[in-house]
Amino acid sequence: MPTFVALLRGVNVGKAKRVPMAELRTLLTGLRYTDVATVLNSGNAVFRTDRRSSRRLAADVSAAILDRFQFEVPVVVKSAKELSAIVAESPIAPAADEHSRLLVVFV
């Protein structure tokens, strides 16, 4: 079963768009994703699912957030394979001990 990363844009920055990570985990589990984990209070989550379309997964997560929290959130979903390719193809290759400092932006 493939692993995916969901990146929620603009949540938990101020008071307006608060998405508690425990509730995000519950929401993603409700979408039948497994091994759901969130990263601090970032709005980022890792999960596994048999479904393969990153675009469809992003739409599903965004719709579930709108339904649950009553506000829209742009969501980017990438598979672990896609993220590995993005890092591997980066023209700025960080040293092994500097990977935590690599910044990737999705627009």
PDB file as gemmi writes it, atoms N, CA and C in Angstrom:
CRYST1    1.000    1.000    1.000  90.00  90.00  90.00 P 1                      
ATOM      1  N   MET A   1       0.850  -1.169   0.000  1.00  0.00           N  
ATOM      2  CA  MET A   1       0.000   0.000   0.000  1.00  0.00           C  
ATOM      3  C   MET A   1       0.902   1.239   0.000  1.00  0.00           C  
ATOM      4  N   PRO A   2       0.703   2.141  -0.951  1.00  0.00           N  
ATOM      5  CA  PRO A   2       1.566   3.326  -1.050  1.00  0.00           C  
ATOM      6  C   PRO A   2       1.378   4.305   0.109  1.00  0.00           C  
ATOM      7  N   THR A   3       2.445   5.041   0.386  1.00  0.00           N  
ATOM      8  CA  THR A   3       2.434   6.086   1.413  1.00  0.00           C  
ATOM      9  C   THR A   3       2.309   7.437   0.728  1.00  0.00           C  
ATOM     10  N   PHE A   4       1.505   8.313   1.335  1.00  0.00           N  
ATOM     11  CA  PHE A   4       1.286   9.656   0.806  1.00  0.00           C  
ATOM     12  C   PHE A   4       1.521  10.693   1.895  1.00  0.00           C  
ATOM     13  N   VAL A   5       1.792  11.917   1.461  1.00  0.00           N  
ATOM     14  CA  VAL A   5       1.924  13.056   2.365  1.00  0.00           C  
ATOM     15  C   VAL A   5       0.893  14.088   1.945  1.00  0.00           C  
ATOM     16  N   ALA A   6       0.115  14.566   2.911  1.00  0.00           N  
ATOM     17  CA  ALA A   6      -0.846  15.641   2.662  1.00  0.00           C  
ATOM     18  C   ALA A   6      -0.296  16.911   3.289  1.00  0.00           C  
ATOM     19  N   LEU A   7      -0.234  17.972   2.497  1.00  0.00           N  
ATOM     20  CA  LEU A   7       0.277  19.267   2.952  1.00  0.00           C  
ATOM     21  C   LEU A   7      -0.878  20.263   2.896  1.00  0.00           C  
ATOM     22  N   LEU A   8      -1.313  20.738   4.059  1.00  0.00           N  
ATOM     23  CA  LEU A   8      -2.408  21.692   4.136  1.00  0.00           C  
ATOM     24  C   LEU A   8      -1.834  23.093   4.184  1.00  0.00           C  
ATOM     25  N   ARG A   9      -2.343  23.960   3.332  1.00  0.00           N  
ATOM     26  CA  ARG A   9      -1.792  25.305   3.236  1.00  0.00           C  
ATOM     27  C   ARG A   9      -2.568  26.282   4.114  1.00  0.00           C  
ATOM     28  N   GLY A  10      -1.837  27.029   4.918  1.00  0.00           N  
ATOM     29  CA  GLY A  10      -2.416  28.140   5.659  1.00  0.00           C  
ATOM     30  C   GLY A  10      -3.225  27.764   6.885  1.00  0.00           C  
ATOM     31  N   VAL A  11      -2.989  26.588   7.452  1.00  0.00           N  
ATOM     32  CA  VAL A  11      -3.710  26.233   8.671  1.00  0.00           C  
ATOM     33  C   VAL A  11      -2.801  26.419   9.881  1.00  0.00           C  
ATOM     34  N   ASN A  12      -3.437  26.667  11.002  1.00  0.00           N  
ATOM     35  CA  ASN A  12      -2.745  26.781  12.294  1.00  0.00           C  
ATOM     36  C   ASN A  12      -1.710  27.899  12.330  1.00  0.00           C  
ATOM     37  N   VAL A  13      -1.918  28.914  11.504  1.00  0.00           N  
ATOM     38  CA  VAL A  13      -1.009  30.057  11.492  1.00  0.00           C  
ATOM     39  C   VAL A  13      -1.540  31.142  12.427  1.00  0.00           C  
ATOM     40  N   GLY A  14      -2.811  31.417  12.325  1.00  0.00           N  
ATOM     41  CA  GLY A  14      -3.475  32.378  13.209  1.00  0.00           C  
ATOM     42  C   GLY A  14      -4.667  31.683  13.849  1.00  0.00           C  
ATOM     43  N   LYS A  15      -5.658  32.477  14.218  1.00  0.00           N  
ATOM     44  CA  LYS A  15      -6.839  31.904  14.867  1.00  0.00           C  
ATOM     45  C   LYS A  15      -7.904  31.447  13.875  1.00  0.00           C  
ATOM     46  N   ALA A  16      -7.834  31.917  12.643  1.00  0.00           N  
ATOM     47  CA  ALA A  16      -8.919  31.693  11.688  1.00  0.00           C  
ATOM     48  C   ALA A  16      -9.055  30.244  11.225  1.00  0.00           C  
ATOM     49  N   LYS A  17      -7.998  29.628  10.824  1.00  0.00           N  
ATOM     50  CA  LYS A  17      -8.071  28.285  10.238  1.00  0.00           C  
ATOM     51  C   LYS A  17      -7.327  27.287  11.127  1.00  0.00           C  
ATOM     52  N   ARG A  18      -7.960  26.933  12.218  1.00  0.00           N  
ATOM     53  CA  ARG A  18      -7.367  26.000  13.176  1.00  0.00           C  
ATOM     54  C   ARG A  18      -7.801  24.583  12.831  1.00  0.00           C  
ATOM     55  N   VAL A  19      -6.834  23.704  12.665  1.00  0.00           N  
ATOM     56  CA  VAL A  19      -7.092  22.287  12.423  1.00  0.00           C  
ATOM     57  C   VAL A  19      -6.268  21.509  13.453  1.00  0.00           C  
ATOM     58  N   PRO A  20      -6.895  21.111  14.551  1.00  0.00           N  
ATOM     59  CA  PRO A  20      -6.164  20.319  15.549  1.00  0.00           C  
ATOM     60  C   PRO A  20      -5.682  19.009  14.931  1.00  0.00           C  
ATOM     61  N   MET A  21      -4.452  18.650  15.209  1.00  0.00           N  
ATOM     62  CA  MET A  21      -3.866  17.459  14.579  1.00  0.00           C  
ATOM     63  C   MET A  21      -4.595  16.172  14.961  1.00  0.00           C  
ATOM     64  N   ALA A  22      -5.103  16.083  16.179  1.00  0.00           N  
ATOM     65  CA  ALA A  22      -5.872  14.894  16.559  1.00  0.00           C  
ATOM     66  C   ALA A  22      -7.124  14.778  15.691  1.00  0.00           C  
ATOM     67  N   GLU A  23      -7.775  15.901  15.429  1.00  0.00           N  
ATOM     68  CA  GLU A  23      -8.966  15.887  14.576  1.00  0.00           C  
ATOM     69  C   GLU A  23      -8.608  15.603  13.126  1.00  0.00           C  
ATOM     70  N   LEU A  24      -7.448  16.082  12.668  1.00  0.00           N  
ATOM     71  CA  LEU A  24      -7.009  15.771  11.309  1.00  0.00           C  
ATOM     72  C   LEU A  24      -6.752  14.272  11.173  1.00  0.00           C  
ATOM     73  N   ARG A  25      -6.121  13.674  12.169  1.00  0.00           N  
ATOM     74  CA  ARG A  25      -5.894  12.217  12.136  1.00  0.00           C  
ATOM     75  C   ARG A  25      -7.219  11.461  12.082  1.00  0.00           C  
ATOM     76  N   THR A  26      -8.180  11.893  12.874  1.00  0.00           N  
ATOM     77  CA  THR A  26      -9.499  11.252  12.876  1.00  0.00           C  
ATOM     78  C   THR A  26     -10.180  11.422  11.518  1.00  0.00           C  
ATOM     79  N   LEU A  27     -10.082  12.614  10.954  1.00  0.00           N  
ATOM     80  CA  LEU A  27     -10.682  12.898   9.653  1.00  0.00           C  
ATOM     81  C   LEU A  27     -10.082  11.992   8.573  1.00  0.00           C  
ATOM     82  N   LEU A  28      -8.758  11.870   8.562  1.00  0.00           N  
ATOM     83  CA  LEU A  28      -8.090  11.041   7.553  1.00  0.00           C  
ATOM     84  C   LEU A  28      -8.394   9.561   7.755  1.00  0.00           C  
ATOM     85  N   THR A  29      -8.485   9.149   8.998  1.00  0.00           N  
ATOM     86  CA  THR A  29      -8.860   7.761   9.282  1.00  0.00           C  
ATOM     87  C   THR A  29     -10.284   7.501   8.806  1.00  0.00           C  
ATOM     88  N   GLY A  30     -11.148   8.497   8.955  1.00  0.00           N  
ATOM     89  CA  GLY A  30     -12.523   8.392   8.473  1.00  0.00           C  
ATOM     90  C   GLY A  30     -12.622   8.263   6.968  1.00  0.00           C  
ATOM     91  N   LEU A  31     -11.596   8.731   6.269  1.00  0.00           N  
ATOM     92  CA  LEU A  31     -11.545   8.569   4.802  1.00  0.00           C  
ATOM     93  C   LEU A  31     -10.986   7.200   4.415  1.00  0.00           C  
ATOM     94  N   ARG A  32     -10.765   6.361   5.435  1.00  0.00           N  
ATOM     95  CA  ARG A  32     -10.250   5.000   5.280  1.00  0.00           C  
ATOM     96  C   ARG A  32      -8.769   4.956   4.908  1.00  0.00           C  
ATOM     97  N   TYR A  33      -8.017   5.985   5.322  1.00  0.00           N  
ATOM     98  CA  TYR A  33      -6.575   5.964   5.182  1.00  0.00           C  
ATOM     99  C   TYR A  33      -6.026   5.270   6.434  1.00  0.00           C  
ATOM    100  N   THR A  34      -4.903   4.608   6.299  1.00  0.00           N  
ATOM    101  CA  THR A  34      -4.326   3.879   7.417  1.00  0.00           C  
ATOM    102  C   THR A  34      -2.971   4.461   7.802  1.00  0.00           C  
ATOM    103  N   ASP A  35      -2.470   4.034   8.945  1.00  0.00           N  
ATOM    104  CA  ASP A  35      -1.167   4.475   9.453  1.00  0.00           C  
ATOM    105  C   ASP A  35      -1.037   5.993   9.416  1.00  0.00           C  
ATOM    106  N   VAL A  36      -2.096   6.683   9.795  1.00  0.00           N  
ATOM    107  CA  VAL A  36      -2.127   8.144   9.740  1.00  0.00           C  
ATOM    108  C   VAL A  36      -1.267   8.720  10.859  1.00  0.00           C  
ATOM    109  N   ALA A  37      -0.399   9.654  10.489  1.00  0.00           N  
ATOM    110  CA  ALA A  37       0.431  10.373  11.452  1.00  0.00           C  
ATOM    111  C   ALA A  37       0.485  11.838  11.027  1.00  0.00           C  
ATOM    112  N   THR A  38       0.513  12.725  12.007  1.00  0.00           N  
ATOM    113  CA  THR A  38       0.643  14.146  11.705  1.00  0.00           C  
ATOM    114  C   THR A  38       1.995  14.633  12.204  1.00  0.00           C  
ATOM    115  N   VAL A  39       2.404  15.781  11.678  1.00  0.00           N  
ATOM    116  CA  VAL A  39       3.706  16.342  12.015  1.00  0.00           C  
ATOM    117  C   VAL A  39       3.495  17.622  12.825  1.00  0.00           C  
ATOM    118  N   LEU A  40       3.808  17.533  14.120  1.00  0.00           N  
ATOM    119  CA  LEU A  40       3.662  18.666  15.031  1.00  0.00           C  
ATOM    120  C   LEU A  40       2.304  19.329  14.838  1.00  0.00           C  
ATOM    121  N   ASN A  41       2.273  20.639  14.716  1.00  0.00           N  
ATOM    122  CA  ASN A  41       1.026  21.370  14.491  1.00  0.00           C  
ATOM    123  C   ASN A  41       1.045  22.005  13.105  1.00  0.00           C  
ATOM    124  N   SER A  42       1.702  21.326  12.170  1.00  0.00           N  
ATOM    125  CA  SER A  42       1.989  21.894  10.857  1.00  0.00           C  
ATOM    126  C   SER A  42       0.853  21.818   9.858  1.00  0.00           C  
ATOM    127  N   GLY A  43      -0.085  20.904  10.061  1.00  0.00           N  
ATOM    128  CA  GLY A  43      -1.090  20.661   9.033  1.00  0.00           C  
ATOM    129  C   GLY A  43      -0.606  19.650   8.016  1.00  0.00           C  
ATOM    130  N   ASN A  44       0.535  19.047   8.261  1.00  0.00           N  
ATOM    131  CA  ASN A  44       1.063  18.012   7.370  1.00  0.00           C  
ATOM    132  C   ASN A  44       0.750  16.646   7.959  1.00  0.00           C  
ATOM    133  N   ALA A  45       0.430  15.698   7.088  1.00  0.00           N  
ATOM    134  CA  ALA A  45       0.094  14.354   7.551  1.00  0.00           C  
ATOM    135  C   ALA A  45       0.658  13.327   6.586  1.00  0.00           C  
ATOM    136  N   VAL A  46       0.948  12.159   7.124  1.00  0.00           N  
ATOM    137  CA  VAL A  46       1.422  11.016   6.340  1.00  0.00           C  
ATOM    138  C   VAL A  46       0.398   9.912   6.538  1.00  0.00           C  
ATOM    139  N   PHE A  47       0.079   9.203   5.452  1.00  0.00           N  
ATOM    140  CA  PHE A  47      -0.898   8.122   5.549  1.00  0.00           C  
ATOM    141  C   PHE A  47      -0.676   7.125   4.418  1.00  0.00           C  
ATOM    142  N   ARG A  48      -1.363   6.006   4.527  1.00  0.00           N  
ATOM    143  CA  ARG A  48      -1.301   4.975   3.495  1.00  0.00           C  
ATOM    144  C   ARG A  48      -2.709   4.708   2.973  1.00  0.00           C  
ATOM    145  N   THR A  49      -2.796   4.418   1.676  1.00  0.00           N  
ATOM    146  CA  THR A  49      -4.068   4.072   1.059  1.00  0.00           C  
ATOM    147  C   THR A  49      -3.799   3.315  -0.235  1.00  0.00           C  
ATOM    148  N   ASP A  50      -4.758   2.501  -0.636  1.00  0.00           N  
ATOM    149  CA  ASP A  50      -4.651   1.777  -1.907  1.00  0.00           C  
ATOM    150  C   ASP A  50      -4.928   2.681  -3.093  1.00  0.00           C  
ATOM    151  N   ARG A  51      -5.588   3.799  -2.846  1.00  0.00           N  
ATOM    152  CA  ARG A  51      -5.911   4.701  -3.951  1.00  0.00           C  
ATOM    153  C   ARG A  51      -4.632   5.329  -4.473  1.00  0.00           C  
ATOM    154  N   ARG A  52      -4.582   5.639  -5.746  1.00  0.00           N  
ATOM    155  CA  ARG A  52      -3.318   6.031  -6.379  1.00  0.00           C  
ATOM    156  C   ARG A  52      -3.249   7.481  -6.856  1.00  0.00           C  
ATOM    157  N   SER A  53      -4.342   8.160  -6.988  1.00  0.00           N  
ATOM    158  CA  SER A  53      -4.342   9.495  -7.576  1.00  0.00           C  
ATOM    159  C   SER A  53      -4.110  10.571  -6.516  1.00  0.00           C  
ATOM    160  N   SER A  54      -2.949  11.204  -6.553  1.00  0.00           N  
ATOM    161  CA  SER A  54      -2.640  12.288  -5.611  1.00  0.00           C  
ATOM    162  C   SER A  54      -3.651  13.415  -5.736  1.00  0.00           C  
ATOM    163  N   ARG A  55      -4.041  13.719  -6.954  1.00  0.00           N  
ATOM    164  CA  ARG A  55      -4.993  14.814  -7.184  1.00  0.00           C  
ATOM    165  C   ARG A  55      -6.353  14.501  -6.546  1.00  0.00           C  
ATOM    166  N   ARG A  56      -6.817  13.269  -6.712  1.00  0.00           N  
ATOM    167  CA  ARG A  56      -8.102  12.871  -6.136  1.00  0.00           C  
ATOM    168  C   ARG A  56      -8.028  12.839  -4.607  1.00  0.00           C  
ATOM    169  N   LEU A  57      -6.922  12.348  -4.076  1.00  0.00           N  
ATOM    170  CA  LEU A  57      -6.743  12.322  -2.630  1.00  0.00           C  
ATOM    171  C   LEU A  57      -6.773  13.743  -2.069  1.00  0.00           C  
ATOM    172  N   ALA A  58      -6.099  14.674  -2.735  1.00  0.00           N  
ATOM    173  CA  ALA A  58      -6.089  16.072  -2.285  1.00  0.00           C  
ATOM    174  C   ALA A  58      -7.498  16.645  -2.285  1.00  0.00           C  
ATOM    175  N   ALA A  59      -8.270  16.358  -3.321  1.00  0.00           N  
ATOM    176  CA  ALA A  59      -9.650  16.844  -3.399  1.00  0.00           C  
ATOM    177  C   ALA A  59     -10.504  16.250  -2.278  1.00  0.00           C  
ATOM    178  N   ASP A  60     -10.308  14.977  -1.994  1.00  0.00           N  
ATOM    179  CA  ASP A  60     -11.067  14.325  -0.928  1.00  0.00           C  
ATOM    180  C   ASP A  60     -10.737  14.908   0.441  1.00  0.00           C  
ATOM    181  N   VAL A  61      -9.459  15.140   0.705  1.00  0.00           N  
ATOM    182  CA  VAL A  61      -9.043  15.709   1.995  1.00  0.00           C  
ATOM    183  C   VAL A  61      -9.591  17.127   2.129  1.00  0.00           C  
ATOM    184  N   SER A  62      -9.472  17.912   1.072  1.00  0.00           N  
ATOM    185  CA  SER A  62      -9.968  19.286   1.094  1.00  0.00           C  
ATOM    186  C   SER A  62     -11.473  19.322   1.343  1.00  0.00           C  
ATOM    187  N   ALA A  63     -12.218  18.444   0.671  1.00  0.00           N  
ATOM    188  CA  ALA A  63     -13.676  18.388   0.853  1.00  0.00           C  
ATOM    189  C   ALA A  63     -14.035  17.963   2.272  1.00  0.00           C  
ATOM    190  N   ALA A  64     -13.302  17.022   2.835  1.00  0.00           N  
ATOM    191  CA  ALA A  64     -13.566  16.560   4.200  1.00  0.00           C  
ATOM    192  C   ALA A  64     -13.293  17.671   5.208  1.00  0.00           C  
ATOM    193  N   ILE A  65     -12.249  18.458   4.967  1.00  0.00           N  
ATOM    194  CA  ILE A  65     -11.937  19.582   5.857  1.00  0.00           C  
ATOM    195  C   ILE A  65     -13.038  20.637   5.771  1.00  0.00           C  
ATOM    196  N   LEU A  66     -13.503  20.934   4.568  1.00  0.00           N  
ATOM    197  CA  LEU A  66     -14.591  21.898   4.400  1.00  0.00           C  
ATOM    198  C   LEU A  66     -15.838  21.417   5.142  1.00  0.00           C  
ATOM    199  N   ASP A  67     -16.158  20.134   5.006  1.00  0.00           N  
ATOM    200  CA  ASP A  67     -17.331  19.573   5.673  1.00  0.00           C  
ATOM    201  C   ASP A  67     -17.189  19.631   7.198  1.00  0.00           C  
ATOM    202  N   ARG A  68     -16.029  19.288   7.703  1.00  0.00           N  
ATOM    203  CA  ARG A  68     -15.816  19.200   9.154  1.00  0.00           C  
ATOM    204  C   ARG A  68     -15.593  20.558   9.816  1.00  0.00           C  
ATOM    205  N   PHE A  69     -14.762  21.418   9.192  1.00  0.00           N  
ATOM    206  CA  PHE A  69     -14.353  22.670   9.829  1.00  0.00           C  
ATOM    207  C   PHE A  69     -15.023  23.910   9.250  1.00  0.00           C  
ATOM    208  N   GLN A  70     -15.726  23.746   8.143  1.00  0.00           N  
ATOM    209  CA  GLN A  70     -16.473  24.837   7.510  1.00  0.00           C  
ATOM    210  C   GLN A  70     -15.591  25.945   6.938  1.00  0.00           C  
ATOM    211  N   PHE A  71     -14.384  25.593   6.482  1.00  0.00           N  
ATOM    212  CA  PHE A  71     -13.554  26.535   5.737  1.00  0.00           C  
ATOM    213  C   PHE A  71     -12.732  25.751   4.717  1.00  0.00           C  
ATOM    214  N   GLU A  72     -12.361  26.465   3.654  1.00  0.00           N  
ATOM    215  CA  GLU A  72     -11.594  25.841   2.581  1.00  0.00           C  
ATOM    216  C   GLU A  72     -10.106  25.883   2.884  1.00  0.00           C  
ATOM    217  N   VAL A  73      -9.444  24.806   2.529  1.00  0.00           N  
ATOM    218  CA  VAL A  73      -8.001  24.713   2.702  1.00  0.00           C  
ATOM    219  C   VAL A  73      -7.415  24.094   1.438  1.00  0.00           C  
ATOM    220  N   PRO A  74      -6.485  24.790   0.785  1.00  0.00           N  
ATOM    221  CA  PRO A  74      -5.787  24.145  -0.330  1.00  0.00           C  
ATOM    222  C   PRO A  74      -4.946  22.982   0.203  1.00  0.00           C  
ATOM    223  N   VAL A  75      -5.020  21.857  -0.471  1.00  0.00           N  
ATOM    224  CA  VAL A  75      -4.305  20.659  -0.038  1.00  0.00           C  
ATOM    225  C   VAL A  75      -3.480  20.129  -1.208  1.00  0.00           C  
ATOM    226  N   VAL A  76      -2.223  19.825  -0.946  1.00  0.00           N  
ATOM    227  CA  VAL A  76      -1.349  19.160  -1.915  1.00  0.00           C  
ATOM    228  C   VAL A  76      -1.056  17.774  -1.356  1.00  0.00           C  
ATOM    229  N   VAL A  77      -1.239  16.747  -2.177  1.00  0.00           N  
ATOM    230  CA  VAL A  77      -0.900  15.388  -1.772  1.00  0.00           C  
ATOM    231  C   VAL A  77       0.142  14.861  -2.749  1.00  0.00           C  
ATOM    232  N   LYS A  78       1.196  14.314  -2.206  1.00  0.00           N  
ATOM    233  CA  LYS A  78       2.260  13.689  -3.008  1.00  0.00           C  
ATOM    234  C   LYS A  78       2.536  12.306  -2.444  1.00  0.00           C  
ATOM    235  N   SER A  79       2.829  11.381  -3.333  1.00  0.00           N  
ATOM    236  CA  SER A  79       3.204  10.044  -2.870  1.00  0.00           C  
ATOM    237  C   SER A  79       4.653  10.076  -2.399  1.00  0.00           C  
ATOM    238  N   ALA A  80       5.014   9.095  -1.597  1.00  0.00           N  
ATOM    239  CA  ALA A  80       6.401   8.996  -1.144  1.00  0.00           C  
ATOM    240  C   ALA A  80       7.324   8.878  -2.348  1.00  0.00           C  
ATOM    241  N   LYS A  81       6.876   8.168  -3.368  1.00  0.00           N  
ATOM    242  CA  LYS A  81       7.677   8.017  -4.594  1.00  0.00           C  
ATOM    243  C   LYS A  81       7.869   9.369  -5.285  1.00  0.00           C  
ATOM    244  N   GLU A  82       6.797  10.159  -5.365  1.00  0.00           N  
ATOM    245  CA  GLU A  82       6.908  11.492  -5.969  1.00  0.00           C  
ATOM    246  C   GLU A  82       7.853  12.382  -5.171  1.00  0.00           C  
ATOM    247  N   LEU A  83       7.735  12.356  -3.847  1.00  0.00           N  
ATOM    248  CA  LEU A  83       8.621  13.181  -3.014  1.00  0.00           C  
ATOM    249  C   LEU A  83      10.078  12.764  -3.144  1.00  0.00           C  
ATOM    250  N   SER A  84      10.325  11.469  -3.218  1.00  0.00           N  
ATOM    251  CA  SER A  84      11.699  10.987  -3.402  1.00  0.00           C  
ATOM    252  C   SER A  84      12.278  11.496  -4.721  1.00  0.00           C  
ATOM    253  N   ALA A  85      11.462  11.479  -5.769  1.00  0.00           N  
ATOM    254  CA  ALA A  85      11.918  11.970  -7.079  1.00  0.00           C  
ATOM    255  C   ALA A  85      12.194  13.474  -7.028  1.00  0.00           C  
ATOM    256  N   ILE A  86      11.348  14.220  -6.335  1.00  0.00           N  
ATOM    257  CA  ILE A  86      11.533  15.673  -6.220  1.00  0.00           C  
ATOM    258  C   ILE A  86      12.857  15.985  -5.529  1.00  0.00           C  
ATOM    259  N   VAL A  87      13.132  15.298  -4.448  1.00  0.00           N  
ATOM    260  CA  VAL A  87      14.389  15.522  -3.723  1.00  0.00           C  
ATOM    261  C   VAL A  87      15.575  15.082  -4.571  1.00  0.00           C  
ATOM    262  N   ALA A  88      15.463  13.937  -5.229  1.00  0.00           N  
ATOM    263  CA  ALA A  88      16.565  13.415  -6.048  1.00  0.00           C  
ATOM    264  C   ALA A  88      16.881  14.321  -7.229  1.00  0.00           C  
ATOM    265  N   GLU A  89      15.866  14.976  -7.776  1.00  0.00           N  
ATOM    266  CA  GLU A  89      16.064  15.829  -8.948  1.00  0.00           C  
ATOM    267  C   GLU A  89      16.380  17.277  -8.597  1.00  0.00           C  
ATOM    268  N   SER A  90      16.478  17.582  -7.317  1.00  0.00           N  
ATOM    269  CA  SER A  90      16.756  18.948  -6.898  1.00  0.00           C  
ATOM    270  C   SER A  90      18.138  19.374  -7.388  1.00  0.00           C  
ATOM    271  N   PRO A  91      18.225  20.563  -7.996  1.00  0.00           N  
ATOM    272  CA  PRO A  91      19.536  21.053  -8.428  1.00  0.00           C  
ATOM    273  C   PRO A  91      20.417  21.459  -7.250  1.00  0.00           C  
ATOM    274  N   ILE A  92      19.813  21.596  -6.087  1.00  0.00           N  
ATOM    275  CA  ILE A  92      20.555  21.947  -4.876  1.00  0.00           C  
ATOM    276  C   ILE A  92      20.553  20.707  -3.988  1.00  0.00           C  
ATOM    277  N   ALA A  93      21.562  19.907  -4.106  1.00  0.00           N  
ATOM    278  CA  ALA A  93      21.624  18.663  -3.338  1.00  0.00           C  
ATOM    279  C   ALA A  93      22.272  18.926  -1.985  1.00  0.00           C  
ATOM    280  N   PRO A  94      21.484  18.836  -0.916  1.00  0.00           N  
ATOM    281  CA  PRO A  94      22.067  19.062   0.406  1.00  0.00           C  
ATOM    282  C   PRO A  94      22.924  17.881   0.840  1.00  0.00           C  
ATOM    283  N   ALA A  95      23.870  18.143   1.696  1.00  0.00           N  
ATOM    284  CA  ALA A  95      24.656  17.058   2.286  1.00  0.00           C  
ATOM    285  C   ALA A  95      23.728  16.187   3.121  1.00  0.00           C  
ATOM    286  N   ALA A  96      24.110  14.960   3.357  1.00  0.00           N  
ATOM    287  CA  ALA A  96      23.263  14.003   4.079  1.00  0.00           C  
ATOM    288  C   ALA A  96      22.794  14.546   5.425  1.00  0.00           C  
ATOM    289  N   ASP A  97      23.663  15.280   6.119  1.00  0.00           N  
ATOM    290  CA  ASP A  97      23.279  15.801   7.432  1.00  0.00           C  
ATOM    291  C   ASP A  97      22.506  17.113   7.349  1.00  0.00           C  
ATOM    292  N   GLU A  98      22.198  17.577   6.142  1.00  0.00           N  
ATOM    293  CA  GLU A  98      21.483  18.830   5.945  1.00  0.00           C  
ATOM    294  C   GLU A  98      20.087  18.630   5.335  1.00  0.00           C  
ATOM    295  N   HIS A  99      19.608  17.396   5.211  1.00  0.00           N  
ATOM    296  CA  HIS A  99      18.304  17.151   4.583  1.00  0.00           C  
ATOM    297  C   HIS A  99      17.173  17.881   5.288  1.00  0.00           C  
ATOM    298  N   SER A 100      17.269  18.070   6.575  1.00  0.00           N  
ATOM    299  CA  SER A 100      16.199  18.755   7.303  1.00  0.00           C  
ATOM    300  C   SER A 100      16.116  20.229   6.930  1.00  0.00           C  
ATOM    301  N   ARG A 101      17.112  20.730   6.235  1.00  0.00           N  
ATOM    302  CA  ARG A 101      17.126  22.140   5.842  1.00  0.00           C  
ATOM    303  C   ARG A 101      16.678  22.356   4.400  1.00  0.00           C  
ATOM    304  N   LEU A 102      16.365  21.280   3.678  1.00  0.00           N  
ATOM    305  CA  LEU A 102      15.906  21.381   2.292  1.00  0.00           C  
ATOM    306  C   LEU A 102      14.478  21.901   2.275  1.00  0.00           C  
ATOM    307  N   LEU A 103      14.218  22.921   1.481  1.00  0.00           N  
ATOM    308  CA  LEU A 103      12.896  23.492   1.354  1.00  0.00           C  
ATOM    309  C   LEU A 103      12.363  23.213  -0.042  1.00  0.00           C  
ATOM    310  N   VAL A 104      11.166  22.655  -0.106  1.00  0.00           N  
ATOM    311  CA  VAL A 104      10.484  22.406  -1.371  1.00  0.00           C  
ATOM    312  C   VAL A 104       9.155  23.124  -1.287  1.00  0.00           C  
ATOM    313  N   VAL A 105       8.801  23.864  -2.344  1.00  0.00           N  
ATOM    314  CA  VAL A 105       7.560  24.625  -2.365  1.00  0.00           C  
ATOM    315  C   VAL A 105       6.687  24.121  -3.509  1.00  0.00           C  
ATOM    316  N   PHE A 106       5.409  23.918  -3.214  1.00  0.00           N  
ATOM    317  CA  PHE A 106       4.453  23.511  -4.237  1.00  0.00           C  
ATOM    318  C   PHE A 106       3.462  24.649  -4.443  1.00  0.00           C  
ATOM    319  N   VAL A 107       3.261  25.024  -5.697  1.00  0.00           N  
ATOM    320  CA  VAL A 107       2.309  26.104  -5.996  1.00  0.00           C  
ATOM    321  C   VAL A 107       1.174  25.584  -6.839  1.00  0.00           C  
TER     322      VAL A 107                                                      
END                                                                             
